[in-house]
Amino acid sequence: MIKKEIAIGFAVGVIANIFGSLLYILLFFGLGIVETLKEAHKAGHFGSILALGALLNLFAFFGFLKIKRDHRAKGVLLATICTAIIILIYKVFLV
């Protein structure tokens, strides 16, 4: 039962990160999504877009804590840590 709750929180964290990244791209860039991601990769800003997208995980994390869903909050935290590791790998090895 606990693993299911953590998996739900992880899924919410990943979806919130994707939605936050897309929202950031659509609000602050005049290009389309694919073009913006290509330009961000060329300029080395892809990790920054992922990091700004992860800001929505804060709302999910504290929302789960507020409604006493601690295991789901752990899943969101795990998704955020995975995002941080992906950004680290991208910055160290791919840029």
PLY file of the C-alpha trace (Angstrom):
ply
format ascii 1.0
element vertex 95
property float x
property float y
property float z
element edge 94
property int vertex1
property int vertex2
end_header
0.00 0.00 0.00
2.84 2.39 0.83
4.62 1.68 -2.47
1.42 2.51 -4.35
1.13 5.86 -2.55
4.77 6.70 -3.28
4.26 5.72 -6.95
1.22 8.01 -7.18
3.26 10.85 -5.68
6.11 10.16 -8.10
3.71 10.25 -11.05
2.21 13.52 -9.82
5.73 14.96 -9.46
6.73 13.97 -12.99
3.49 15.31 -14.47
3.84 18.56 -12.52
7.41 18.94 -13.76
6.41 18.38 -17.40
3.44 20.71 -17.09
5.58 23.37 -15.40
8.24 23.17 -18.09
5.67 23.44 -20.87
3.94 26.31 -19.10
7.25 28.15 -18.75
8.02 27.63 -22.44
4.59 28.80 -23.57
4.54 31.87 -21.34
8.05 33.21 -21.85
9.11 32.14 -25.34
7.62 33.18 -28.67
8.69 29.98 -30.42
6.89 26.66 -30.36
7.71 23.96 -27.87
9.98 21.89 -30.11
11.84 24.93 -31.44
12.33 26.29 -27.93
13.74 22.97 -26.70
16.13 22.81 -29.66
17.33 26.37 -29.02
17.64 25.70 -25.29
19.75 22.62 -26.01
22.02 24.61 -28.35
22.43 27.39 -25.78
22.85 24.98 -22.86
19.69 26.11 -21.05
17.75 22.85 -21.16
18.57 22.10 -17.51
17.30 25.52 -16.50
13.96 24.87 -18.18
13.66 21.57 -16.30
14.59 23.24 -13.01
12.01 25.99 -13.46
9.42 23.39 -14.37
10.14 21.59 -11.11
8.86 24.60 -9.17
5.34 23.21 -9.52
6.49 20.23 -7.46
6.56 22.56 -4.46
2.80 23.02 -4.68
2.21 19.29 -5.03
4.59 18.48 -2.17
3.11 20.93 0.32
-0.41 20.13 -0.87
0.10 16.47 -0.04
1.58 17.38 3.33
-1.38 19.62 4.10
-3.90 16.84 3.45
-1.81 14.34 5.44
-0.63 12.24 2.47
2.97 11.91 3.60
3.85 8.96 1.38
2.63 10.77 -1.73
4.74 13.75 -0.69
7.72 11.38 -0.52
6.97 10.36 -4.11
6.95 13.99 -5.24
10.24 14.53 -3.44
11.67 11.45 -5.19
10.57 12.84 -8.57
12.25 16.15 -7.74
15.48 14.37 -6.79
15.36 12.40 -10.06
14.93 15.69 -11.95
17.95 17.12 -10.14
20.02 14.06 -11.07
18.93 14.36 -14.72
19.91 18.05 -14.72
23.28 17.19 -13.15
23.99 14.51 -15.74
22.95 16.89 -18.52
25.15 19.71 -17.26
28.22 17.57 -16.55
28.24 15.16 -19.47
26.21 16.68 -22.30
27.04 20.38 -22.30
0 1
1 2
2 3
3 4
4 5
5 6
6 7
7 8
8 9
9 10
10 11
11 12
12 13
13 14
14 15
15 16
16 17
17 18
18 19
19 20
20 21
21 22
22 23
23 24
24 25
25 26
26 27
27 28
28 29
29 30
30 31
31 32
32 33
33 34
34 35
35 36
36 37
37 38
38 39
39 40
40 41
41 42
42 43
43 44
44 45
45 46
46 47
47 48
48 49
49 50
50 51
51 52
52 53
53 54
54 55
55 56
56 57
57 58
58 59
59 60
60 61
61 62
62 63
63 64
64 65
65 66
66 67
67 68
68 69
69 70
70 71
71 72
72 73
73 74
74 75
75 76
76 77
77 78
78 79
79 80
80 81
81 82
82 83
83 84
84 85
85 86
86 87
87 88
88 89
89 90
90 91
91 92
92 93
93 94
